[in-house]
Amino acid sequence: MARIAGIDLPKNKKVAYALPLIYGIGRSNAWDILKAANVDPNKKVSDLTPDDVAAIRSVITSDYKVEGALRSEVQMNIKRLMDIGTYRGLRHRKGLPVRGQRTRTNARTRKGKRKTVAGKKKAVAKK
């Protein structure tokens, strides 16, 4: 099993499709990393030699910010937006969509489960 950047890559997947499981590496970055490390992208993770794993690991550590470092940077950016009081920071603070999506309907992922508000009672007409 190959362990890169603190993540155990699944043995049965090809390397090019296993690397995006690391936070901060997408499909195109995975192909670039494998090209820089001179590793065949069609190789399965179980077929990697220790030299291949070391080459991939060295390329990732030298050129990319991944996992914990990247997560903390993203959180610091969000905290900075909230501290300086930008519109985006206020949206983060309130737990609402940040990038201009509508909130009258949808937005359930950000807003959470519905909180039912009782409706207005209708007046009963007397005869």
ABEGO torsion letter per residue (X at the ends): XBBBGGBBBBAABBAAAAAAABBGBBAAAAAAAAAAAGBBAABBAAABBAAAAAAAAAAAAAABBBEAAAAAAAAAAAAAAAAAGBAAAAAAAAGBBAAGBBAABEGAAAAEBBBBBBBBBBBBBBX
